Amino acid sequence: MSSTTETKTRTLRPDEIPMTSPQLMSRYITDTGKLLPKKYTFMSAKQQRKVTKKIKRARNMLVML
């Protein structure tokens, strides 16, 4: 038997996403800048609220346009 090691990439939880990183936050918005609903992001309501707050805060700080 050969042992294969697979590395799993861990997705970041909403509270771990840095607000100064628009590349990571861009997976939660559409091309036109609208926020994706939780039925497309597959997050709980609590996580969705945290992501929404972070994106809106980043927009206000002009990090993410």
PQR file with spaces between the fields and no chain letter, atoms N, CA, C, O and H, PARSE charges and radii, in Angstrom:
ATOM       1  N    MET     1       0.827   -1.184    0.000 -0.4000 1.5000
ATOM       2  CA   MET     1       0.000    0.000    0.000 -0.0000 2.0000
ATOM       3  C    MET     1       0.873    1.249    0.000  0.5500 1.7000
ATOM       4  O    MET     1       1.861    1.336    0.728 -0.5500 1.4000
ATOM       5  N    SER     2       0.501    2.177   -0.801 -0.4000 1.5000
ATOM       6  CA   SER     2       1.214    3.448   -0.784 -0.0000 2.0000
ATOM       7  C    SER     2       0.402    4.451    0.011  0.5500 1.7000
ATOM       8  O    SER     2      -0.821    4.529   -0.108 -0.5500 1.4000
ATOM       9  H    SER     2      -0.302    2.106   -1.392  0.4000 1.0000
ATOM      10  N    SER     3       1.084    5.185    0.792 -0.4000 1.5000
ATOM      11  CA   SER     3       0.381    6.165    1.618 -0.0000 2.0000
ATOM      12  C    SER     3       0.389    7.511    0.907  0.5500 1.7000
ATOM      13  O    SER     3       1.445    8.068    0.608 -0.5500 1.4000
ATOM      14  H    SER     3       2.077    5.122    0.888  0.4000 1.0000
ATOM      15  N    THR     4      -0.779    8.007    0.649 -0.4000 1.5000
ATOM      16  CA   THR     4      -0.903    9.320    0.026 -0.0000 2.0000
ATOM      17  C    THR     4      -1.397   10.296    1.076  0.5500 1.7000
ATOM      18  O    THR     4      -2.342   10.024    1.817 -0.5500 1.4000
ATOM      19  H    THR     4      -1.637    7.554    0.892  0.4000 1.0000
ATOM      20  N    THR     5      -0.756   11.396    1.116 -0.4000 1.5000
ATOM      21  CA   THR     5      -1.183   12.423    2.066 -0.0000 2.0000
ATOM      22  C    THR     5      -1.866   13.531    1.292  0.5500 1.7000
ATOM      23  O    THR     5      -1.303   14.107    0.361 -0.5500 1.4000
ATOM      24  H    THR     5       0.011   11.616    0.514  0.4000 1.0000
ATOM      25  N    GLU     6      -3.049   13.806    1.682 -0.4000 1.5000
ATOM      26  CA   GLU     6      -3.804   14.878    1.048 -0.0000 2.0000
ATOM      27  C    GLU     6      -3.848   16.049    2.002  0.5500 1.7000
ATOM      28  O    GLU     6      -4.135   15.891    3.189 -0.5500 1.4000
ATOM      29  H    GLU     6      -3.507   13.339    2.439  0.4000 1.0000
ATOM      30  N    THR     7      -3.569   17.201    1.487 -0.4000 1.5000
ATOM      31  CA   THR     7      -3.650   18.396    2.311 -0.0000 2.0000
ATOM      32  C    THR     7      -5.011   19.034    2.089  0.5500 1.7000
ATOM      33  O    THR     7      -5.420   19.285    0.955 -0.5500 1.4000
ATOM      34  H    THR     7      -3.336   17.330    0.523  0.4000 1.0000
ATOM      35  N    LYS     8      -5.677   19.283    3.151 -0.4000 1.5000
ATOM      36  CA   LYS     8      -6.981   19.927    3.060 -0.0000 2.0000
ATOM      37  C    LYS     8      -6.799   21.424    3.263  0.5500 1.7000
ATOM      38  O    LYS     8      -6.090   21.862    4.169 -0.5500 1.4000
ATOM      39  H    LYS     8      -5.344   19.080    4.071  0.4000 1.0000
ATOM      40  N    THR     9      -7.441   22.185    2.421 -0.4000 1.5000
ATOM      41  CA   THR     9      -7.411   23.625    2.613 -0.0000 2.0000
ATOM      42  C    THR     9      -8.589   23.998    3.489  0.5500 1.7000
ATOM      43  O    THR     9      -9.738   23.664    3.198 -0.5500 1.4000
ATOM      44  H    THR     9      -8.017   21.830    1.685  0.4000 1.0000
ATOM      45  N    ARG    10      -8.283   24.682    4.544 -0.4000 1.5000
ATOM      46  CA   ARG    10      -9.309   25.058    5.499 -0.0000 2.0000
ATOM      47  C    ARG    10      -9.880   26.406    5.097  0.5500 1.7000
ATOM      48  O    ARG    10      -9.134   27.353    4.844 -0.5500 1.4000
ATOM      49  H    ARG    10      -7.350   24.953    4.779  0.4000 1.0000
ATOM      50  N    THR    11     -11.201   26.493    5.040 -0.4000 1.5000
ATOM      51  CA   THR    11     -11.823   27.768    4.722 -0.0000 2.0000
ATOM      52  C    THR    11     -11.867   28.617    5.980  0.5500 1.7000
ATOM      53  O    THR    11     -11.998   28.108    7.093 -0.5500 1.4000
ATOM      54  H    THR    11     -11.806   25.724    5.246  0.4000 1.0000
ATOM      55  N    LEU    12     -11.757   29.885    5.782 -0.4000 1.5000
ATOM      56  CA   LEU    12     -11.767   30.806    6.911 -0.0000 2.0000
ATOM      57  C    LEU    12     -13.183   31.037    7.395  0.5500 1.7000
ATOM      58  O    LEU    12     -14.117   31.164    6.603 -0.5500 1.4000
ATOM      59  H    LEU    12     -11.650   30.298    4.877  0.4000 1.0000
ATOM      60  N    ARG    13     -13.322   31.090    8.695 -0.4000 1.5000
ATOM      61  CA   ARG    13     -14.615   31.459    9.261 -0.0000 2.0000
ATOM      62  C    ARG    13     -14.788   32.964    9.082  0.5500 1.7000
ATOM      63  O    ARG    13     -13.803   33.679    8.902 -0.5500 1.4000
ATOM      64  H    ARG    13     -12.563   30.987    9.338  0.4000 1.0000
ATOM      65  N    PRO    14     -16.020   33.453    9.130 -0.5600 1.5000
ATOM      66  CA   PRO    14     -16.250   34.890    8.909  0.2800 2.0000
ATOM      67  C    PRO    14     -15.504   35.793    9.890  0.5500 1.7000
ATOM      68  O    PRO    14     -15.116   36.904    9.530 -0.5500 1.4000
ATOM      69  N    ASP    15     -15.301   35.332   11.117 -0.4000 1.5000
ATOM      70  CA   ASP    15     -14.589   36.188   12.064 -0.0000 2.0000
ATOM      71  C    ASP    15     -13.081   36.151   11.854  0.5500 1.7000
ATOM      72  O    ASP    15     -12.363   36.947   12.459 -0.5500 1.4000
ATOM      73  H    ASP    15     -15.617   34.429   11.410  0.4000 1.0000
ATOM      74  N    GLU    16     -12.583   35.250   11.014 -0.4000 1.5000
ATOM      75  CA   GLU    16     -11.156   35.173   10.727 -0.0000 2.0000
ATOM      76  C    GLU    16     -10.770   35.929    9.455  0.5500 1.7000
ATOM      77  O    GLU    16      -9.583   36.085    9.168 -0.5500 1.4000
ATOM      78  H    GLU    16     -13.166   34.604   10.523  0.4000 1.0000
ATOM      79  N    ILE    17     -11.744   36.392    8.700 -0.4000 1.5000
ATOM      80  CA   ILE    17     -11.454   37.094    7.449 -0.0000 2.0000
ATOM      81  C    ILE    17     -10.965   38.500    7.783  0.5500 1.7000
ATOM      82  O    ILE    17     -11.674   39.260    8.443 -0.5500 1.4000
ATOM      83  H    ILE    17     -12.708   36.265    8.932  0.4000 1.0000
ATOM      84  N    PRO    18      -9.771   38.848    7.337 -0.5600 1.5000
ATOM      85  CA   PRO    18      -9.288   40.210    7.611  0.2800 2.0000
ATOM      86  C    PRO    18     -10.051   41.234    6.780  0.5500 1.7000
ATOM      87  O    PRO    18     -10.341   41.005    5.606 -0.5500 1.4000
ATOM      88  N    MET    19     -10.367   42.348    7.393 -0.4000 1.5000
ATOM      89  CA   MET    19     -11.174   43.364    6.721 -0.0000 2.0000
ATOM      90  C    MET    19     -10.381   44.074    5.632  0.5500 1.7000
ATOM      91  O    MET    19     -10.972   44.684    4.742 -0.5500 1.4000
ATOM      92  H    MET    19     -10.132   42.534    8.347  0.4000 1.0000
ATOM      93  N    THR    20      -9.070   44.008    5.686 -0.4000 1.5000
ATOM      94  CA   THR    20      -8.246   44.700    4.699 -0.0000 2.0000
ATOM      95  C    THR    20      -7.909   43.823    3.504  0.5500 1.7000
ATOM      96  O    THR    20      -7.046   44.182    2.703 -0.5500 1.4000
ATOM      97  H    THR    20      -8.590   43.512    6.409  0.4000 1.0000
ATOM      98  N    SER    21      -8.569   42.685    3.366 -0.4000 1.5000
ATOM      99  CA   SER    21      -8.294   41.772    2.265 -0.0000 2.0000
ATOM     100  C    SER    21      -9.525   41.641    1.365  0.5500 1.7000
ATOM     101  O    SER    21     -10.372   40.780    1.602 -0.5500 1.4000
ATOM     102  H    SER    21      -9.270   42.392    4.016  0.4000 1.0000
ATOM     103  N    PRO    22      -9.632   42.484    0.338 -0.5600 1.5000
ATOM     104  CA   PRO    22     -10.809   42.412   -0.535  0.2800 2.0000
ATOM     105  C    PRO    22     -10.867   41.137   -1.367  0.5500 1.7000
ATOM     106  O    PRO    22     -11.946   40.755   -1.818 -0.5500 1.4000
ATOM     107  N    GLN    23      -9.741   40.472   -1.582 -0.4000 1.5000
ATOM     108  CA   GLN    23      -9.753   39.238   -2.364 -0.0000 2.0000
ATOM     109  C    GLN    23     -10.527   38.151   -1.640  0.5500 1.7000
ATOM     110  O    GLN    23     -11.260   37.392   -2.273 -0.5500 1.4000
ATOM     111  H    GLN    23      -8.863   40.783   -1.216  0.4000 1.0000
ATOM     112  N    LEU    24     -10.377   38.061   -0.329 -0.4000 1.5000
ATOM     113  CA   LEU    24     -11.091   37.041    0.434 -0.0000 2.0000
ATOM     114  C    LEU    24     -12.567   37.382    0.577  0.5500 1.7000
ATOM     115  O    LEU    24     -13.420   36.495    0.565 -0.5500 1.4000
ATOM     116  H    LEU    24      -9.781   38.678    0.186  0.4000 1.0000
ATOM     117  N    MET    25     -12.865   38.664    0.710 -0.4000 1.5000
ATOM     118  CA   MET    25     -14.261   39.070    0.870 -0.0000 2.0000
ATOM     119  C    MET    25     -15.026   39.051   -0.449  0.5500 1.7000
ATOM     120  O    MET    25     -16.257   39.048   -0.449 -0.5500 1.4000
ATOM     121  H    MET    25     -12.172   39.385    0.720  0.4000 1.0000
ATOM     122  N    SER    26     -14.314   39.039   -1.569 -0.4000 1.5000
ATOM     123  CA   SER    26     -14.989   39.103   -2.856 -0.0000 2.0000
ATOM     124  C    SER    26     -15.775   37.834   -3.169  0.5500 1.7000
ATOM     125  O    SER    26     -16.611   37.847   -4.072 -0.5500 1.4000
ATOM     126  H    SER    26     -13.314   39.041   -1.569  0.4000 1.0000
ATOM     127  N    ARG    27     -15.534   36.748   -2.456 -0.4000 1.5000
ATOM     128  CA   ARG    27     -16.319   35.530   -2.714 -0.0000 2.0000
ATOM     129  C    ARG    27     -17.734   35.637   -2.156  0.5500 1.7000
ATOM     130  O    ARG    27     -18.578   34.789   -2.443 -0.5500 1.4000
ATOM     131  H    ARG    27     -14.855   36.737   -1.722  0.4000 1.0000
ATOM     132  N    TYR    28     -17.998   36.666   -1.366 -0.4000 1.5000
ATOM     133  CA   TYR    28     -19.322   36.851   -0.777 -0.0000 2.0000
ATOM     134  C    TYR    28     -20.122   37.949   -1.456  0.5500 1.7000
ATOM     135  O    TYR    28     -21.211   38.290   -0.995 -0.5500 1.4000
ATOM     136  H    TYR    28     -17.312   37.356   -1.133  0.4000 1.0000
ATOM     137  N    ILE    29     -19.597   38.517   -2.558 -0.4000 1.5000
ATOM     138  CA   ILE    29     -20.336   39.542   -3.296 -0.0000 2.0000
ATOM     139  C    ILE    29     -20.381   39.160   -4.770  0.5500 1.7000
ATOM     140  O    ILE    29     -19.574   38.356   -5.236 -0.5500 1.4000
ATOM     141  H    ILE    29     -18.713   38.240   -2.933  0.4000 1.0000
ATOM     142  N    THR    30     -21.333   39.747   -5.502 -0.4000 1.5000
ATOM     143  CA   THR    30     -21.462   39.486   -6.931 -0.0000 2.0000
ATOM     144  C    THR    30     -20.527   40.408   -7.703  0.5500 1.7000
ATOM     145  O    THR    30     -19.817   41.219   -7.108 -0.5500 1.4000
ATOM     146  H    THR    30     -21.988   40.401   -5.123  0.4000 1.0000
ATOM     147  N    ASP    31     -20.526   40.285   -9.014 -0.4000 1.5000
ATOM     148  CA   ASP    31     -19.696   41.145   -9.850 -0.0000 2.0000
ATOM     149  C    ASP    31     -20.137   42.600   -9.775  0.5500 1.7000
ATOM     150  O    ASP    31     -19.324   43.513   -9.926 -0.5500 1.4000
ATOM     151  H    ASP    31     -21.102   39.626   -9.498  0.4000 1.0000
ATOM     152  N    THR    32     -21.432   42.810   -9.541 -0.4000 1.5000
ATOM     153  CA   THR    32     -21.942   44.177   -9.458 -0.0000 2.0000
ATOM     154  C    THR    32     -21.812   44.767   -8.058  0.5500 1.7000
ATOM     155  O    THR    32     -22.134   45.938   -7.859 -0.5500 1.4000
ATOM     156  H    THR    32     -22.092   42.069   -9.419  0.4000 1.0000
ATOM     157  N    GLY    33     -21.350   43.988   -7.087 -0.4000 1.5000
ATOM     158  CA   GLY    33     -21.117   44.502   -5.741 -0.0000 2.0000
ATOM     159  C    GLY    33     -22.199   44.178   -4.740  0.5500 1.7000
ATOM     160  O    GLY    33     -22.121   44.614   -3.591 -0.5500 1.4000
ATOM     161  H    GLY    33     -21.089   43.036   -7.249  0.4000 1.0000
ATOM     162  N    LYS    34     -23.205   43.426   -5.141 -0.4000 1.5000
ATOM     163  CA   LYS    34     -24.272   43.067   -4.203 -0.0000 2.0000
ATOM     164  C    LYS    34     -23.816   41.916   -3.312  0.5500 1.7000
ATOM     165  O    LYS    34     -23.030   41.064   -3.727 -0.5500 1.4000
ATOM     166  H    LYS    34     -23.268   43.073   -6.074  0.4000 1.0000
ATOM     167  N    LEU    35     -24.316   41.906   -2.098 -0.4000 1.5000
ATOM     168  CA   LEU    35     -24.001   40.825   -1.173 -0.0000 2.0000
ATOM     169  C    LEU    35     -24.771   39.563   -1.551  0.5500 1.7000
ATOM     170  O    LEU    35     -25.950   39.624   -1.900 -0.5500 1.4000
ATOM     171  H    LEU    35     -24.955   42.598   -1.761  0.4000 1.0000
ATOM     172  N    LEU    36     -24.099   38.430   -1.478 -0.4000 1.5000
ATOM     173  CA   LEU    36     -24.763   37.168   -1.775 -0.0000 2.0000
ATOM     174  C    LEU    36     -25.593   36.722   -0.577  0.5500 1.7000
ATOM     175  O    LEU    36     -25.133   36.837    0.559 -0.5500 1.4000
ATOM     176  H    LEU    36     -23.141   38.380   -1.193  0.4000 1.0000
ATOM     177  N    PRO    37     -26.798   36.218   -0.801 -0.5600 1.5000
ATOM     178  CA   PRO    37     -27.611   35.720    0.311  0.2800 2.0000
ATOM     179  C    PRO    37     -27.049   34.410    0.849  0.5500 1.7000
ATOM     180  O    PRO    37     -26.223   33.755    0.213 -0.5500 1.4000
ATOM     181  N    LYS    38     -27.517   34.049    2.031 -0.4000 1.5000
ATOM     182  CA   LYS    38     -26.949   32.873    2.692 -0.0000 2.0000
ATOM     183  C    LYS    38     -27.303   31.572    2.003  0.5500 1.7000
ATOM     184  O    LYS    38     -26.663   30.554    2.267 -0.5500 1.4000
ATOM     185  H    LYS    38     -28.188   34.581    2.548  0.4000 1.0000
ATOM     186  N    LYS    39     -28.293   31.567    1.134 -0.4000 1.5000
ATOM     187  CA   LYS    39     -28.600   30.328    0.422 -0.0000 2.0000
ATOM     188  C    LYS    39     -27.524   30.020   -0.625  0.5500 1.7000
ATOM     189  O    LYS    39     -27.415   28.875   -1.065 -0.5500 1.4000
ATOM     190  H    LYS    39     -28.812   32.394    0.920  0.4000 1.0000
ATOM     191  N    TYR    40     -26.729   31.015   -1.031 -0.4000 1.5000
ATOM     192  CA   TYR    40     -25.624   30.789   -1.949 -0.0000 2.0000
ATOM     193  C    TYR    40     -24.289   30.645   -1.224  0.5500 1.7000
ATOM     194  O    TYR    40     -23.384   29.977   -1.725 -0.5500 1.4000
ATOM     195  H    TYR    40     -26.818   31.945   -0.673  0.4000 1.0000
ATOM     196  N    THR    41     -24.158   31.253   -0.066 -0.4000 1.5000
ATOM     197  CA   THR    41     -22.893   31.167    0.665 -0.0000 2.0000
ATOM     198  C    THR    41     -22.857   29.973    1.606  0.5500 1.7000
ATOM     199  O    THR    41     -21.784   29.594    2.076 -0.5500 1.4000
ATOM     200  H    THR    41     -24.893   31.795    0.341  0.4000 1.0000
ATOM     201  N    PHE    42     -24.008   29.374    1.890 -0.4000 1.5000
ATOM     202  CA   PHE    42     -24.129   28.200    2.760 -0.0000 2.0000
ATOM     203  C    PHE    42     -23.568   28.451    4.159  0.5500 1.7000
ATOM     204  O    PHE    42     -22.906   27.590    4.740 -0.5500 1.4000
ATOM     205  H    PHE    42     -24.879   29.682    1.508  0.4000 1.0000
ATOM     206  N    MET    43     -23.841   29.636    4.685 -0.4000 1.5000
ATOM     207  CA   MET    43     -23.426   29.973    6.040 -0.0000 2.0000
ATOM     208  C    MET    43     -24.657   30.095    6.915  0.5500 1.7000
ATOM     209  O    MET    43     -25.778   30.244    6.428 -0.5500 1.4000
ATOM     210  H    MET    43     -24.378   30.335    4.213  0.4000 1.0000
ATOM     211  N    SER    44     -24.426   30.029    8.205 -0.4000 1.5000
ATOM     212  CA   SER    44     -25.532   30.231    9.127 -0.0000 2.0000
ATOM     213  C    SER    44     -25.897   31.717    9.140  0.5500 1.7000
ATOM     214  O    SER    44     -25.159   32.549    8.611 -0.5500 1.4000
ATOM     215  H    SER    44     -23.516   29.908    8.600  0.4000 1.0000
ATOM     216  N    ALA    45     -27.016   32.035    9.736 -0.4000 1.5000
ATOM     217  CA   ALA    45     -27.461   33.428    9.785 -0.0000 2.0000
ATOM     218  C    ALA    45     -26.476   34.291   10.577  0.5500 1.7000
ATOM     219  O    ALA    45     -26.224   35.444   10.227 -0.5500 1.4000
ATOM     220  H    ALA    45     -27.616   31.360   10.165  0.4000 1.0000
ATOM     221  N    LYS    46     -25.934   33.726   11.631 -0.4000 1.5000
ATOM     222  CA   LYS    46     -24.975   34.454   12.464 -0.0000 2.0000
ATOM     223  C    LYS    46     -23.700   34.764   11.672  0.5500 1.7000
ATOM     224  O    LYS    46     -23.174   35.875   11.743 -0.5500 1.4000
ATOM     225  H    LYS    46     -26.138   32.789   11.916  0.4000 1.0000
ATOM     226  N    GLN    47     -23.213   33.785   10.925 -0.4000 1.5000
ATOM     227  CA   GLN    47     -22.020   33.997   10.115 -0.0000 2.0000
ATOM     228  C    GLN    47     -22.293   34.992    8.991  0.5500 1.7000
ATOM     229  O    GLN    47     -21.442   35.820    8.666 -0.5500 1.4000
ATOM     230  H    GLN    47     -23.640   32.883   10.867  0.4000 1.0000
ATOM     231  N    GLN    48     -23.482   34.908    8.401 -0.4000 1.5000
ATOM     232  CA   GLN    48     -23.845   35.820    7.317 -0.0000 2.0000
ATOM     233  C    GLN    48     -23.883   37.262    7.815  0.5500 1.7000
ATOM     234  O    GLN    48     -23.448   38.175    7.113 -0.5500 1.4000
ATOM     235  H    GLN    48     -24.174   34.236    8.665  0.4000 1.0000
ATOM     236  N    ARG    49     -24.399   37.467    9.015 -0.4000 1.5000
ATOM     237  CA   ARG    49     -24.425   38.824    9.579 -0.0000 2.0000
ATOM     238  C    ARG    49     -23.016   39.353    9.789  0.5500 1.7000
ATOM     239  O    ARG    49     -22.755   40.529    9.537 -0.5500 1.4000
ATOM     240  H    ARG    49     -24.753   36.726    9.586  0.4000 1.0000
ATOM     241  N    LYS    50     -22.101   38.502   10.249 -0.4000 1.5000
ATOM     242  CA   LYS    50     -20.717   38.934   10.468 -0.0000 2.0000
ATOM     243  C    LYS    50     -20.046   39.306    9.153  0.5500 1.7000
ATOM     244  O    LYS    50     -19.339   40.311    9.079 -0.5500 1.4000
ATOM     245  H    LYS    50     -22.312   37.546   10.454  0.4000 1.0000
ATOM     246  N    VAL    51     -20.262   38.508    8.124 -0.4000 1.5000
ATOM     247  CA   VAL    51     -19.672   38.804    6.820 -0.0000 2.0000
ATOM     248  C    VAL    51     -20.246   40.100    6.267  0.5500 1.7000
ATOM     249  O    VAL    51     -19.514   40.926    5.722 -0.5500 1.4000
ATOM     250  H    VAL    51     -20.837   37.691    8.185  0.4000 1.0000
ATOM     251  N    THR    52     -21.548   40.277    6.407 -0.4000 1.5000
ATOM     252  CA   THR    52     -22.196   41.492    5.919 -0.0000 2.0000
ATOM     253  C    THR    52     -21.631   42.726    6.608  0.5500 1.7000
ATOM     254  O    THR    52     -21.363   43.735    5.955 -0.5500 1.4000
ATOM     255  H    THR    52     -22.143   39.606    6.849  0.4000 1.0000
ATOM     256  N    LYS    53     -21.450   42.651    7.921 -0.4000 1.5000
ATOM     257  CA   LYS    53     -20.879   43.785    8.656 -0.0000 2.0000
ATOM     258  C    LYS    53     -19.461   44.086    8.190  0.5500 1.7000
ATOM     259  O    LYS    53     -19.098   45.249    8.012 -0.5500 1.4000
ATOM     260  H    LYS    53     -21.668   41.832    8.451  0.4000 1.0000
ATOM     261  N    LYS    54     -18.655   43.038    7.990 -0.4000 1.5000
ATOM     262  CA   LYS    54     -17.272   43.244    7.560 -0.0000 2.0000
ATOM     263  C    LYS    54     -17.208   43.872    6.178  0.5500 1.7000
ATOM     264  O    LYS    54     -16.392   44.762    5.941 -0.5500 1.4000
ATOM     265  H    LYS    54     -18.950   42.093    8.135  0.4000 1.0000
ATOM     266  N    ILE    55     -18.058   43.422    5.265 -0.4000 1.5000
ATOM     267  CA   ILE    55     -18.050   43.967    3.907 -0.0000 2.0000
ATOM     268  C    ILE    55     -18.509   45.419    3.919  0.5500 1.7000
ATOM     269  O    ILE    55     -17.917   46.261    3.244 -0.5500 1.4000
ATOM     270  H    ILE    55     -18.721   42.699    5.458  0.4000 1.0000
ATOM     271  N    LYS    56     -19.551   45.717    4.674 -0.4000 1.5000
ATOM     272  CA   LYS    56     -20.034   47.097    4.737 -0.0000 2.0000
ATOM     273  C    LYS    56     -18.999   48.013    5.393  0.5500 1.7000
ATOM     274  O    LYS    56     -18.833   49.160    4.978 -0.5500 1.4000
ATOM     275  H    LYS    56     -20.032   45.032    5.222  0.4000 1.0000
ATOM     276  N    ARG    57     -18.314   47.516    6.402 -0.4000 1.5000
ATOM     277  CA   ARG    57     -17.271   48.305    7.067 -0.0000 2.0000
ATOM     278  C    ARG    57     -16.101   48.535    6.111  0.5500 1.7000
ATOM     279  O    ARG    57     -15.523   49.622    6.095 -0.5500 1.4000
ATOM     280  H    ARG    57     -18.449   46.584    6.739  0.4000 1.0000
ATOM     281  N    ALA    58     -15.751   47.534    5.321 -0.4000 1.5000
ATOM     282  CA   ALA    58     -14.663   47.675    4.354 -0.0000 2.0000
ATOM     283  C    ALA    58     -15.039   48.677    3.265  0.5500 1.7000
ATOM     284  O    ALA    58     -14.193   49.439    2.797 -0.5500 1.4000
ATOM     285  H    ALA    58     -16.221   46.651    5.334  0.4000 1.0000
ATOM     286  N    ARG    59     -16.299   48.675    2.866 -0.4000 1.5000
ATOM     287  CA   ARG    59     -16.757   49.654    1.873 -0.0000 2.0000
ATOM     288  C    ARG    59     -16.655   51.078    2.428  0.5500 1.7000
ATOM     289  O    ARG    59     -16.249   51.994    1.713 -0.5500 1.4000
ATOM     290  H    ARG    59     -16.987   48.056    3.246  0.4000 1.0000
ATOM     291  N    ASN    60     -17.018   51.263    3.687 -0.4000 1.5000
ATOM     292  CA   ASN    60     -16.958   52.584    4.289 -0.0000 2.0000
ATOM     293  C    ASN    60     -15.514   53.074    4.427  0.5500 1.7000
ATOM     294  O    ASN    60     -15.248   54.273    4.346 -0.5500 1.4000
ATOM     295  H    ASN    60     -17.347   50.518    4.268  0.4000 1.0000
ATOM     296  N    MET    61     -14.599   52.148    4.635 -0.4000 1.5000
ATOM     297  CA   MET    61     -13.188   52.513    4.756 -0.0000 2.0000
ATOM     298  C    MET    61     -12.511   52.604    3.386  0.5500 1.7000
ATOM     299  O    MET    61     -11.305   52.839    3.308 -0.5500 1.4000
ATOM     300  H    MET    61     -14.816   51.174    4.701  0.4000 1.0000
ATOM     301  N    LEU    62     -13.266   52.423    2.324 -0.4000 1.5000
ATOM     302  CA   LEU    62     -12.798   52.461    0.937 -0.0000 2.0000
ATOM     303  C    LEU    62     -11.737   51.407    0.648  0.5500 1.7000
ATOM     304  O    LEU    62     -10.896   51.591   -0.233 -0.5500 1.4000
ATOM     305  H    LEU    62     -14.246   52.232    2.387  0.4000 1.0000
ATOM     306  N    VAL    63     -11.776   50.309    1.387 -0.4000 1.5000
ATOM     307  CA   VAL    63     -10.896   49.184    1.103 -0.0000 2.0000
ATOM     308  C    VAL    63     -11.474   48.389   -0.048  0.5500 1.7000
ATOM     309  O    VAL    63     -10.754   47.888   -0.911 -0.5500 1.4000
ATOM     310  H    VAL    63     -12.459   50.159    2.102  0.4000 1.0000
ATOM     311  N    MET    64     -12.780   48.287   -0.039 -0.4000 1.5000
ATOM     312  CA   MET    64     -13.471   47.470   -1.041 -0.0000 2.0000
ATOM     313  C    MET    64     -14.511   48.336   -1.725  0.5500 1.7000
ATOM     314  O    MET    64     -15.433   48.833   -1.079 -0.5500 1.4000
ATOM     315  H    MET    64     -13.366   48.694    0.662  0.4000 1.0000
ATOM     316  N    LEU    65     -14.370   48.515   -3.013 -0.4000 1.5000
ATOM     317  CA   LEU    65     -15.322   49.361   -3.731 -0.0000 2.0000
ATOM     318  C    LEU    65     -16.256   48.550   -4.564  0.5500 1.7000
ATOM     319  O    LEU    65     -17.124   49.106   -5.236 -0.5500 1.4000
ATOM     320  H    LEU    65     -13.621   48.111   -3.538  0.4000 1.0000
